Amino acid sequence: MKLKERIRDFLHDEKLKRKLYVIIFESDTPAGKLFDVVLIGCILVSVLLVIIESLKSIPSYLTTPFVIMEYLFTAFFTFEYLTRIYCSPRPRKYIFSFFGIVDLLATLPLYIGLLFPGARYLLIIRAFRLIRVFRVFKLFNFLNEGERLLTALRESSKKIAVFFLFVVILVTSIGTLMYMIEGTQPDSQFNNIPNSIYWAIVTMTTVGYGDITPVTGFGKFLSACVMLIGYTIIAVPTGIVSASMMKDYKRRRDKECPHCHRSGHEDNAGFCKYCGSSLNPKDEMQVKPEDESKDNT
């Protein structure tokens, strides 16, 4: 009974949970910042171990120390994951959050590797946990810029999809044309249409592996045309996304005050810098009833 009571008291120790929460989830305190720095250091070292261990030239006597260190890091990350669940006010929300899923995936590969040895190299997924460095150094503001980029990509998705379809049709046509030109040559590398389409993709994207090359004059002329087309095509998606980002920036910059009708406010401005009125009419509608109730009292 005493053991059950201790376990129950431990599971419901709100004071301990609060202390652990401040250390693990927050970085405003010295202890929280130290924990995050140590955690990031462990993540870097564990990822580096996986990379070094994949090298065939490492001495055999380092194999055992590497395995021991991997087990220690996995035990530490497992304990940290369980502690996060324990001290989280809403464990379910943390478990299914982005960081919760990444934390879980960072601990599973070694356990799965006991059954499937090749899976242990999935430990490299721990590198995703380095995103926590944004919290340590207060760089989450930069994520707003990333959100704007994602918004621009989302708004441009239909145009990019149409452009991608056009490129697919173009490389298929060029590949078929090259097959008609080069396919009749003896020992030609363009011996089928799929190989020719592969060549068209490699050439148009300016990758240029060189494993398949034309030998006829017409084939070389077509290659030159595809290379020049490739340079123009690469810039199109960038232009589409850039135009969408500029449109969003202009929309934010030209946000007009509903009272003085002047624009030129900052992106995150909540009040007009000229007259001091709220830039969001809904906020004013919510404030007015409160003000009226105060006047009535």
Residue pairs with C-beta under 8 A, 6 or more apart in sequence:
10 16
11 86
16 87
17 86
17 87
18 87
20 83
20 86
20 87
21 87
21 88
21 89
22 29
22 31
22 32
23 29
23 31
23 32
23 35
24 32
24 35
24 80
24 83
24 84
24 87
25 32
25 84
25 87
25 88
26 32
27 33
27 36
27 135
27 136
33 136
36 132
36 135
36 136
37 136
39 80
39 129
39 132
40 129
40 130
40 132
40 133
40 136
42 73
42 76
42 77
43 106
43 126
43 127
43 129
43 130
44 130
45 69
45 73
46 69
46 70
46 73
46 77
46 123
46 126
47 123
47 124
47 126
47 127
49 66
49 69
49 70
49 73
50 70
50 121
50 123
50 124
51 124
52 58
52 66
53 63
53 66
54 121
70 110
70 120
70 123
71 110
74 107
74 110
74 111
74 123
77 103
77 106
77 107
77 126
78 107
80 103
81 103
81 104
81 106
81 107
84 94
84 100
84 103
85 91
85 94
85 95
88 94
94 100
95 101
95 104
99 131
99 132
102 125
102 128
102 129
102 131
103 129
105 122
105 125
105 128
106 123
106 125
106 126
106 128
106 129
108 122
109 119
109 120
109 121
109 122
109 123
109 125
110 120
110 123
112 119
112 120
112 122
113 119
113 120
113 122
133 139
134 140
134 142
134 143
148 245
148 248
149 241
149 245
151 248
152 241
152 244
152 245
152 248
153 160
153 241
153 244
155 244
155 248
156 240
156 241
156 243
156 244
159 240
160 237
160 240
160 241
163 236
163 237
163 240
167 204
167 233
170 204
170 229
171 197
171 200
171 201
171 204
172 197
172 200
174 200
174 204
174 222
174 226
175 193
175 194
175 196
175 197
175 198
175 199
175 200
175 201
176 193
176 196
176 197
177 222
178 190
178 196
178 199
178 200
178 214
178 219
178 222
179 190
179 192
179 193
179 195
179 196
181 190
181 214
181 216
181 218
181 219
181 222
182 188
182 189
182 190
182 196
182 214
182 215
182 216
182 219
183 190
183 191
183 192
183 196
185 215
185 216
188 215
189 195
189 199
189 211
189 212
189 213
190 196
190 199
190 212
190 214
190 219
195 212
198 212
199 212
200 226
202 208
202 209
202 212
203 223
203 226
203 227
203 230
204 226
204 227
204 229
204 230
204 233
205 230
205 234
206 227
206 230
206 231
206 234
213 223
214 220
214 222
214 223
252 267
253 263
253 264
253 265
253 267
254 263
254 264
255 263
255 265
255 269
255 279
256 262
256 263
257 263
257 265
257 272
257 274
257 275
257 277
257 279
258 277
258 279
258 281
259 272
259 275
259 277
260 272
260 274
260 275
260 277
262 272
262 274
262 275
264 273
265 272
265 273
265 279
266 273
269 279
270 278
270 279
270 280
270 283
271 277
271 278
271 279
272 278
272 279
277 284
278 284
278 287
